[in-house]
Amino acid sequence: MDYYNNIMLYYFNFGLVVLALVAAAAIASVMGFHLALFLFLASLQVTLSQDIEHGSLLVNGARPKAETGDNFICATIDWWPHDKCDYDHCSWGYSSVVNLDLSHPILAKAIQALKPLRIRLGGSLQDQVVYDVGSLKSPCHPFQKMPRQVGLFGFSKGCLHMNRWDELNHFFNQTGAIVTFGLNALRGKHLSSNHVWEGAWDPENAYDFIKYTVSKGYKIDAWELGNELSGKGVGACVGVAQYGKDLINLKRILDVLYENSRFKPSLVAPGGFYEKEWYDKLLQVSGSGIINVLTHHLYNLGPGSDGHLQGKILDPNRLSRVETIFSNLSETIQKHGPWTTAWVGEAGGAFNSGGRDVSNTFLNSFWYLDQLGIASAYNTKVYCRQTLIGGNYGLLNTSTLTPNPDYYRQLMGKKVLGVSSDISSSFLRTYAHCSKDRAGVTLLVINLSNQTHFILNVKNPVTVKSNEVAKNIHKEKNSFFDNLKKTFSWIGTKGSEVTFREEYHLTPKDGNLKSQTMVLNGIPLKLTNEGDIPTLDPVHNNVKSPIYIVPLSIAFIVYPNFDAPACARH
């Protein structure tokens, strides 16, 4: 019904009342006169209060412009205890590496539904974690609150017991999760001045921990050393020369412990905020082949306490600023470390646990999906969302473990395609990939405008060129009624001549941007009666018809038969 209403809106906006009436008559033949007339009259009121912009999207499927990794989507599980609080609000509950309820049925189903999902175990407190294995010289106690001048981030050292490590690995194996583990990089170092830590890394505890992991047959896909210690650091920092030496030491340990293993894990570093000079120097001092993956963190919205988060999320200029970071990081890799690849090791939008009643709502999906699109275009192989669960920014609700709106993103494949538009508005954000695990092309279309409807036609350069050649050979009929007939010829057509596309339109429940319920094609997404993740069912429209994008909405558009050599399946 919405589709027919949009046809009325399309023509009335241009004052082509005659066209709209003819369209109404065409629809009436299918839907009945009274319903068609009702939709036509209803469109008049919408048009008076909304803007409409028409345009074309040109998707270049000849060759990929970039490519993500096989396991691009990643989420983190942090170390924060339940009494971690920000801005007088304690949002973490029991969601950490050491206290998350692994037996909760929704948790396993949520991870399996995103399979393969990479999970990064790490965060601010990882550089205070002691592994309860081997010959420890001091007792291993859980995290405790203490004055900030005594413990990093207001907490003491914490402990990971091996029985908990066994439980975690059993769970990861059961759910098919791919694991990245962040090691304590400050062990053996001492605080010199301010938050600068000096001295060589003491690897003994990490060695015993990795040795235990290998002996048990646990598959850790990547080991990371330290969290946000690069450059100026967050809470603590380490000089780049010493950190490079520490990485070389860790690489030797991995080579020794995995010598007889068919599987060789990646070494990931530095897991901090990108500072060009520091990152350039790190690759130089560590040398070729030491770092397999160069990771950086992103929190481009500022603190979670900011009362202007909504405005920032819907500001296209702010969202685009991260492109400079991705571009500069790509340059760093090309010049100084072509043996490495880039990951976003942690990104949560707003830092300090995210924004209350913002980061767990539909509103948050705008920056998140947009940043996934930007990251993909710069050959980012993995993108880790802070968090899977915990804080205000979890993909899952901290208390109930039901999916928050950001959880639903399962359609884009790894090959990134070029897409251009003749629409000048920066509020329309468009990305194109080969479809995931199937033939064809999938578009991500984001409308940040609260006022403008976009009506889009998707074109293929290959098809456009073929049509231009055909026009030079054959005379086209150009009468008003011939064109009108072509526009609506798909209505009522049967058989294989009609090719449809799939549309997944995402909006918030009741139009409330701060709703925690995602609506797909008008139907709220919720767990099934059995507690399973809901399936994402599209609506189908003719491939030749325009795409209608309403204000403040997100859409995935799948073209199963799009002629894209880059997406050919062999």
FITOR-894237 format. One record per residue (C-alpha): residue number from 1; z, x negated, y negated. Coordinates in pm, whole numbers, always signed. Example, Ala and Ser with C-alpha at 12.3 -4.5 7.8 and 13.67 -1.06 7.14 Angstrom:
2
R  tordren       w       u       v
R        1    +780   -1230    +450
R        2    +714   -1367    +106
***
This chain:
570
R  tordren       w       u       v
R        1      +0      +0      +0
R        2     +81    -281    -241
R        3    -259    -429    -180
R        4    -440    -113    -289
R        5    -214     -85    -592
R        6    -312    -438    -692
R        7    -679    -346    -675
R        8    -613     -75    -931
R        9    -415    -319   -1144
R       10    -690    -578   -1128
R       11    -953    -357   -1279
R       12    -745    -161   -1527
R       13    -617    -481   -1687
R       14    -967    -560   -1802
R       15   -1025    -211   -1933
R       16   -1284    -140   -1667
R       17   -1168    +216   -1613
R       18   -1496    +312   -1451
R       19   -1458     +39   -1193
R       20   -1101    +144   -1125
R       21   -1206    +505   -1070
R       22   -1483    +399    -833
R       23   -1231    +182    -650
R       24    -993    +478    -633
R       25   -1269    +687    -483
R       26   -1340    +418    -226
R       27    -974    +402    -130
R       28    -952    +780    -130
R       29   -1212    +792    +143
R       30    -974    +591    +358
R       31    -628    +686    +235
R       32    -677   +1035     +95
R       33    -743   +1139    -263
R       34    -387   +1222    -367
R       35    -241    +889    -253
R       36    -518    +691    -419
R       37    -473    +881    -745
R       38     -97    +822    -732
R       39    -144    +448    -688
R       40    -393    +435    -971
R       41    -160    +615   -1213
R       42    +135    +404   -1102
R       43     -57     +89   -1188
R       44     -84    +196   -1552
R       45    +289    +161   -1612
R       46    +303    -184   -1445
R       47     +13    -314   -1649
R       48    +179    -228   -1978
R       49    +479    -451   -1905
R       50    +323    -741   -1713
R       51     +69   -1014   -1780
R       52    -211   -1087   -1537
R       53    -399   -1412   -1499
R       54    -705   -1459   -1280
R       55    -821   -1785   -1131
R       56    -955   -1980    -838
R       57    -804   -2235    -603
R       58   -1038   -2499    -465
R       59    -906   -2645    -138
R       60   -1064   -2970     -28
R       61   -1045   -2986    +349
R       62   -1294   -3270    +391
R       63   -1023   -3534    +435
R       64    -644   -3549    +397
R       65    -508   -3687     +69
R       66    -174   -3775    +229
R       67     +23   -3723    +548
R       68    +386   -3651    +629
R       69    +564   -3752    +948
R       70    +576   -3548   +1266
R       71    +937   -3458   +1191
R       72    +913   -3405    +817
R       73   +1189   -3147    +776
R       74   +1536   -3294    +802
R       75   +1884   -3176    +710
R       76   +2213   -3357    +672
R       77   +2558   -3316    +817
R       78   +2813   -3482    +590
R       79   +3162   -3625    +636
R       80   +3350   -3421    +375
R       81   +3683   -3271    +492
R       82   +3763   -2904    +431
R       83   +3975   -2992    +127
R       84   +3683   -3152     -62
R       85   +3664   -2947    -383
R       86   +3442   -2952    -691
R       87   +3496   -2756   -1014
R       88   +3802   -2580    -866
R       89   +3600   -2454    -570
R       90   +3629   -2580    -210
R       91   +3290   -2510     -53
R       92   +3279   -2732    +254
R       93   +3497   -2548    +504
R       94   +3472   -2692    +854
R       95   +3119   -2829    +836
R       96   +3153   -3205    +874
R       97   +3055   -3452   +1142
R       98   +3409   -3446   +1277
R       99   +3508   -3080   +1251
R      100   +3193   -2864   +1275
R      101   +3216   -2606   +1554
R      102   +2936   -2717   +1784
R      103   +2991   -2420   +2014
R      104   +2893   -2164   +1751
R      105   +2592   -1982   +1901
R      106   +2405   -1947   +1572
R      107   +2422   -2322   +1501
R      108   +2228   -2415   +1814
R      109   +1974   -2138   +1762
R      110   +1919   -2235   +1398
R      111   +1846   -2597   +1492
R      112   +1625   -2503   +1785
R      113   +1422   -2263   +1570
R      114   +1326   -2556   +1345
R      115   +1252   -2781   +1641
R      116   +1193   -3062   +1601
R      117   +1459   -3093   +1331
R      118   +1581   -3433   +1220
R      119   +1951   -3444   +1139
R      120   +2095   -3721    +926
R      121   +2465   -3788    +981
R      122   +2585   -3947    +662
R      123   +2701   -3906    +305
R      124   +2944   -4038     +48
R      125   +3231   -4103    +290
R      126   +3027   -4285    +555
R      127   +3121   -4622    +405
R      128   +3485   -4547    +487
R      129   +3435   -4441    +849
R      130   +3593   -4644   +1127
R      131   +3457   -4605   +1481
R      132   +3733   -4570   +1741
R      133   +3581   -4807   +1993
R      134   +3632   -5169   +2096
R      135   +3925   -5375   +1977
R      136   +4033   -5221   +1647
R      137   +4290   -5422   +1452
R      138   +4432   -5112   +1282
R      139   +4486   -4747   +1379
R      140   +4203   -4497   +1335
R      141   +4317   -4198   +1128
R      142   +4135   -3892    +988
R      143   +4039   -3867    +622
R      144   +4327   -3788    +388
R      145   +4326   -3703     +20
R      146   +4456   -3978    -204
R      147   +4423   -4096    -567
R      148   +4068   -4200    -661
R      149   +4188   -4542    -775
R      150   +4306   -4606    -418
R      151   +4034   -4449    -200
R      152   +3664   -4391    -264
R      153   +3594   -4037    -387
R      154   +3962   -3949    -354
R      155   +3987   -3995     +23
R      156   +4127   -4255    +261
R      157   +3934   -4417    +543
R      158   +3838   -4179    +821
R      159   +3780   -4200   +1195
R      160   +3509   -4110   +1444
R      161   +3655   -4085   +1793
R      162   +3424   -4147   +2086
R      163   +3502   -3815   +2252
R      164   +3370   -3644   +1938
R      165   +3067   -3875   +1943
R      166   +3005   -3768   +2304
R      167   +3022   -3401   +2203
R      168   +2780   -3453   +1915
R      169   +2525   -3631   +2131
R      170   +2546   -3368   +2403
R      171   +2481   -3105   +2136
R      172   +2188   -3296   +1985
R      173   +2032   -3345   +2326
R      174   +2075   -2975   +2403
R      175   +1914   -2861   +2077
R      176   +1640   -3123   +2061
R      177   +1760   -3265   +1729
R      178   +1632   -3608   +1620
R      179   +1923   -3813   +1489
R      180   +1959   -4061   +1203
R      181   +2306   -4216   +1173
R      182   +2443   -4380    +860
R      183   +2668   -4680    +925
R      184   +2960   -4807    +716
R      185   +2816   -5087    +499
R      186   +3139   -5177    +315
R      187   +3341   -5293    +614
R      188   +3451   -5653    +553
R      189   +3368   -5638    +182
R      190   +3620   -5637    -103
R      191   +3627   -5461    -438
R      192   +3552   -5718    -707
R      193   +3531   -5539   -1042
R      194   +3478   -5179   -1143
R      195   +3301   -5041    -836
R      196   +3117   -5360    -731
R      197   +3185   -5470    -374
R      198   +3127   -5831    -271
R      199   +3129   -6038     +45
R      200   +2936   -6026    +371
R      201   +2930   -5714    +586
R      202   +3157   -5732    +893
R      203   +2942   -5591   +1177
R      204   +3199   -5605   +1459
R      205   +3298   -5236   +1456
R      206   +2937   -5124   +1411
R      207   +2828   -5355   +1695
R      208   +3084   -5202   +1934
R      209   +2982   -4851   +1825
R      210   +2608   -4908   +1873
R      211   +2674   -5085   +2204
R      212   +2872   -4783   +2326
R      213   +2592   -4552   +2209
R      214   +2327   -4749   +2398
R      215   +2542   -4772   +2711
R      216   +2577   -4393   +2719
R      217   +2202   -4344   +2684
R      218   +2232   -4160   +2352
R      219   +1907   -4168   +2161
R      220   +1960   -4244   +1793
R      221   +1616   -4244   +1633
R      222   +1720   -4441   +1323
R      223   +2020   -4638   +1199
R      224   +2092   -4650    +826
R      225   +2324   -4895    +650
R      226   +2532   -4758    +364
R      227   +2509   -4460    +133
R      228   +2414   -4479    -238
R      229   +2517   -4843    -278
R      230   +2188   -4953    -438
R      231   +2144   -5035    -806
R      232   +2435   -4900   -1010
R      233   +2557   -4713    -704
R      234   +2767   -4397    -680
R      235   +3135   -4478    -637
R      236   +3047   -4825    -509
R      237   +2758   -5068    -526
R      238   +2647   -5387    -351
R      239   +2430   -5666    -490
R      240   +2074   -5661    -362
R      241   +2075   -6021    -233
R      242   +2384   -5966     -17
R      243   +2266   -5625     +98
R      244   +1937   -5781    +213
R      245   +2132   -6033    +420
R      246   +2344   -5754    +569
R      247   +2026   -5573    +677
R      248   +1892   -5886    +845
R      249   +2221   -5908   +1034
R      250   +2196   -5543   +1144
R      251   +1836   -5596   +1255
R      252   +1947   -5883   +1481
R      253   +2214   -5659   +1633
R      254   +1964   -5381   +1704
R      255   +1722   -5629   +1860
R      256   +1994   -5759   +2092
R      257   +2144   -5422   +2192
R      258   +1808   -5253   +2244
R      259   +1645   -5555   +2410
R      260   +1621   -5383   +2749
R      261   +1548   -5039   +2611
R      262   +1202   -4885   +2602
R      263   +1298   -4705   +2286
R      264   +1344   -4908   +1967
R      265   +1519   -4732   +1676
R      266   +1413   -4765   +1314
R      267   +1620   -4950   +1055
R      268   +1657   -4730    +746
R      269   +1771   -4846    +401
R      270   +1905   -4834    +136
R      271   +1981   -4459    +109
R      272   +2035   -4464    -267
R      273   +1879   -4364    -597
R      274   +1554   -4539    -673
R      275   +1570   -4823    -926
R      276   +1244   -5011    -926
R      277   +1374   -5364    -981
R      278   +1645   -5330    -715
R      279   +1412   -5176    -456
R      280   +1138   -5434    -523
R      281   +1387   -5715    -481
R      282   +1533   -5564    -163
R      283   +1199   -5579     +15
R      284   +1148   -5935    -103
R      285   +1489   -6069      +6
R      286   +1502   -5886    +340
R      287   +1148   -5987    +431
R      288    +865   -5849    +638
R      289    +950   -5622    +929
R      290   +1323   -5586    +864
R      291   +1329   -5245    +695
R      292   +1120   -4985    +876
R      293   +1193   -4700    +638
R      294   +1269   -4710    +265
R      295   +1492   -4415    +173
R      296   +1587   -4269    -163
R      297   +1800   -3977    -281
R      298   +1710   -3704    -531
R      299   +1928   -3469    -734
R      300   +1697   -3373   -1018
R      301   +1892   -3069   -1144
R      302   +2209   -3248   -1254
R      303   +2566   -3141   -1171
R      304   +2642   -2821    -985
R      305   +2868   -2713   -1271
R      306   +2575   -2685   -1514
R      307   +2553   -2330   -1646
R      308   +2180   -2374   -1706
R      309   +2077   -2438   -1345
R      310   +1859   -2128   -1329
R      311   +1659   -2240   -1631
R      312   +1619   -2589   -1486
R      313   +1501   -2457   -1150
R      314   +1236   -2240   -1316
R      315   +1120   -2510   -1558
R      316    +791   -2653   -1427
R      317    +815   -2959   -1652
R      318   +1153   -3054   -1507
R      319   +1031   -3000   -1152
R      320    +732   -3227   -1215
R      321    +942   -3519   -1340
R      322   +1019   -3632    -985
R      323    +652   -3722    -943
R      324    +722   -4041   -1140
R      325    +983   -4145    -883
R      326    +752   -4077    -590
R      327    +466   -4258    -759
R      328    +675   -4565    -845
R      329    +824   -4579    -496
R      330    +474   -4568    -347
R      331    +380   -4860    -570
R      332    +689   -5053    -459
R      333    +591   -5008     -95
R      334    +227   -5103    -151
R      335    +313   -5420    -342
R      336    +626   -5543    -167
R      337    +668   -5365    +167
R      338    +351   -5226    +322
R      339    +525   -5239    +663
R      340    +764   -4963    +552
R      341    +730   -4590    +501
R      342    +909   -4364    +252
R      343   +1172   -4100    +329
R      344   +1378   -3877    +106
R      345   +1711   -3949    +273
R      346   +1905   -3683     +83
R      347   +1814   -3416    -171
R      348   +2024   -3120    -278
R      349   +1893   -3025    -622
R      350   +2233   -3017    -793
R      351   +2492   -3282    -704
R      352   +2867   -3244    -642
R      353   +2823   -2983    -367
R      354   +2550   -2790    -547
R      355   +2574   -2493    -782
R      356   +2804   -2209    -683
R      357   +2610   -1881    -642
R      358   +2287   -2070    -712
R      359   +2222   -2336    -448
R      360   +2268   -2089    -161
R      361   +2046   -1816    -309
R      362   +1677   -1727    -329
R      363   +1659   -1900    -668
R      364   +1715   -2237    -504
R      365   +1397   -2203    -298
R      366   +1178   -2263    -603
R      367   +1277   -2627    -662
R      368   +1320   -2700    -289
R      369    +977   -2584    -173
R      370    +813   -2733    -481
R      371    +974   -3071    -414
R      372    +866   -3059     -50
R      373    +512   -3011    -177
R      374    +536   -3304    -419
R      375    +700   -3533    -163
R      376    +428   -3456     +90
R      377    +154   -3549    -156
R      378    +301   -3902    -179
R      379    +301   -3970    +196
R      380    +673   -3907    +237
R      381    +731   -3905    +612
R      382   +1074   -3736    +620
R      383   +1259   -3515    +372
R      384   +1632   -3461    +435
R      385   +1787   -3159    +270
R      386   +2152   -3182    +171
R      387   +2283   -3005    +378
R      388   +2224   -2828    +707
R      389   +2565   -2674    +652
R      390   +2840   -2748    +400
R      391   +2884   -2732     +24
R      392   +2699   -2470    -177
R      393   +2358   -2610     -87
R      394   +2350   -2567    +292
R      395   +2052   -2422    +472
R      396   +2313   -2229    +668
R      397   +2603   -2030    +527
R      398   +2918   -2242    +557
R      399   +3133   -1954    +684
R      400   +2898   -1742    +896
R      401   +2629   -2001    +978
R      402   +2360   -1739    +908
R      403   +2048   -1880    +738
R      404   +2038   -1898    +360
R      405   +1701   -1828    +191
R      406   +1599   -2197    +188
R      407   +1608   -2208    +567
R      408   +1270   -2040    +609
R      409    +992   -2300    +585
R      410    +796   -2338    +906
R      411    +424   -2309    +834
R      412    +299   -2630    +672
R      413    +150   -2904    +891
R      414    +161   -3281    +837
R      415    -183   -3337    +679
R      416    -189   -3277    +303
R      417    -505   -3147    +137
R      418    -620   -3160    -221
R      419    -603   -2831    -411
R      420    -712   -2771    -769
R      421    -705   -2466    -992
R      422    -879   -2342   -1304
R      423    -553   -2178   -1414
R      424    -388   -2372   -1695
R      425     -41   -2221   -1654
R      426    +213   -2476   -1529
R      427    +418   -2188   -1383
R      428    +174   -2158   -1094
R      429    +243   -2432    -837
R      430      +2   -2472    -546
R      431      -1   -2697    -238
R      432    -228   -2705     +66
R      433    -176   -2850    +414
R      434    -340   -2820    +749
R      435    -154   -2548    +935
R      436    +132   -2640   +1164
R      437     +52   -2655   +1537
R      438    -266   -2452   +1496
R      439    -612   -2463   +1343
R      440    -678   -2379    +982
R      441    -520   -2432    +642
R      442    -195   -2309    +489
R      443    -134   -2272    +115
R      444    +204   -2271     -56
R      445    +188   -2078    -382
R      446    +491   -2065    -614
R      447    +508   -1842    -920
R      448    +782   -1960   -1158
R      449    +687   -1708   -1427
R      450    +902   -1401   -1479
R      451    +616   -1216   -1645
R      452    +277   -1316   -1505
R      453     +97   -1185   -1198
R      454    -162   -1425   -1062
R      455    -476   -1297    -891
R      456    -640   -1582    -702
R      457    -959   -1646    -514
R      458    -959   -1936    -269
R      459   -1273   -2145    -241
R      460   -1390   -2417      -9
R      461   -1611   -2693    -159
R      462   -1820   -2693    +158
R      463   -1878   -2319    +139
R      464   -1935   -2329    -236
R      465   -2210   -2591    -198
R      466   -2372   -2395     +86
R      467   -2374   -2082    -127
R      468   -2530   -2268    -418
R      469   -2813   -2388    -193
R      470   -2860   -2039     -57
R      471   -2885   -1895    -408
R      472   -3171   -2132    -487
R      473   -3363   -2014    -181
R      474   -3294   -1643    -178
R      475   -3285   -1393    -459
R      476   -2954   -1218    -495
R      477   -2918    -853    -583
R      478   -2719    -837    -904
R      479   -2684    -471    -981
R      480   -2347    -327   -1071
R      481   -2322    -116    -758
R      482   -2436    -394    -524
R      483   -2157    -618    -651
R      484   -1908    -334    -633
R      485   -2015    -263    -277
R      486   -1962    -630    -185
R      487   -1616    -627    -340
R      488   -1501    -337    -125
R      489   -1726    -378    +177
R      490   -1434    -495    +391
R      491   -1263    -154    +374
R      492   -1304     +23    +703
R      493   -1514    -256    +858
R      494   -1457    -299   +1228
R      495   -1525    -566   +1486
R      496   -1557    -941   +1473
R      497   -1744    -945   +1142
R      498   -1413    -919    +951
R      499   -1198   -1231    +928
R      500    -840   -1195    +810
R      501    -591   -1434    +661
R      502    -213   -1422    +708
R      503     +15   -1373    +409
R      504    +388   -1440    +390
R      505    +522   -1320     +54
R      506    +883   -1421     -15
R      507   +1095   -1240    -273
R      508   +1470   -1186    -326
R      509   +1643    -872    -209
R      510   +1655    -605    -481
R      511   +1476    -843    -718
R      512   +1800   -1039    -767
R      513   +1719   -1412    -785
R      514   +2077   -1490    -682
R      515   +2054   -1283    -368
R      516   +2138   -1464     -46
R      517   +1884   -1252    +142
R      518   +1521   -1355    +169
R      519   +1270   -1070    +181
R      520    +944   -1128    +371
R      521    +659    -890    +284
R      522    +913    -631    +173
R      523   +1139    -665    +479
R      524   +1479    -844    +451
R      525   +1514   -1134    +695
R      526   +1827   -1112    +906
R      527   +1945   -1219   +1247
R      528   +1849   -1000   +1540
R      529   +2111    -796   +1724
R      530   +2128   -1083   +1974
R      531   +2197   -1333   +1694
R      532   +1853   -1492   +1710
R      533   +1660   -1626   +1411
R      534   +1409   -1358   +1303
R      535   +1040   -1413   +1358
R      536    +821   -1444   +1049
R      537    +560   -1170   +1069
R      538    +268   -1184    +823
R      539     +55    -916    +667
R      540    -319    -951    +714
R      541    -585    -930    +447
R      542    -955   -1001    +438
R      543   -1031   -1365    +363
R      544   -1275   -1267     +90
R      545   -1026   -1053    -101
R      546    -810   -1193    -386
R      547    -452   -1308    -332
R      548    -191   -1131    -545
R      549    +116   -1334    -645
R      550    +388   -1138    -823
R      551    +627   -1295   -1077
R      552    +913   -1510    -945
R      553    +787   -1516    -589
R      554    +670   -1760    -324
R      555    +386   -1714     -78
R      556    +250   -1895    +224
R      557    -114   -1806    +286
R      558    -268   -1904    +620
R      559    -645   -1926    +672
R      560    -690   -1971   +1050
R      561   -1066   -2028   +1026
R      562   -1086   -2233    +708
R      563   -1365   -2490    +737
R      564   -1162   -2811    +698
R      565   -1281   -3119    +890
R      566    -948   -3286    +806
R      567    -772   -3023   +1014
R      568   -1000   -3035   +1317
R      569    -796   -3028   +1638
R      570    -912   -3272   +1904
***
